[in-house]
Amino acid sequence: MGLYRQEGIVLNVETPSKGFQWKFKPPSMEKYHQLARVKICPVTVFHSIWKMVDHGENISLTALQ
């Protein structure tokens, strides 16, 4: 019962003998993870800025770099 955030949610299910984990991500985050290791694109910058906002950080070019 978590809040849906920009990056998605993780569902953990445990039984007495096993544990399972599923990750649910919006299409924009899937695209981000596909491209983040290849090149810097607008969606990478967008998600990085929103992460800074979520953490209460000061938004600046220096902080983003």
N, C-alpha and C positions, 0 to 999 in steps of 0.2 A: 504494500500500500504506500508507494512513494509518489512523489510528484513527478510528472513528466517534464523533463528538462530539455534544453536544446539538444543535448547530446544523446538523449534516449534514456532507457531504464534497463536495469539488470534484474532478472527474476531468479531467485534462488529457491529451490525446492529440496527439502531434505526428508529422507525416510530413515528408519532405523538402520538400514544397511547401505544406502546409496545417497548420493547428492547430485543434483542436476543444476546447471546454470544456463540461462538463455539471455541473450542480449538483444534488445529491440532498439533499433536506431532509425531515425527518419532518413529518407533518401538523401538529404543534403549532407548528413554525416557520413554516409556510405561513400558519397562522391569525395568528400574531404579526405577520408582515409585512403582512397585510391590515388588521389593526386598529391597528397602532402609529401610523399617521399620522392616525387618526381620533379615537381616545380612548385613555385609559389604562385598561387592564383587567387583571384578575388574571394572565393569561398573560404580559402585558408585564412586570409586576413579577417574576413567577417567573423568566423568562428573564434579566432584568437581574441578579437576585440570583445566579443560577448563573454568569453571566459574571464577576461579581465574585469568586466562589469560585474559578473557573478561573484567574483572574489573581492569586490570593492576596491580594486586597484585604480590608480590614476591612469587615464587613457592618454598616451602620448606616443609619438613616433619612437622615441628612445625606449620606452617600456615595451612597445610592440616588437622592436628589433631584439 
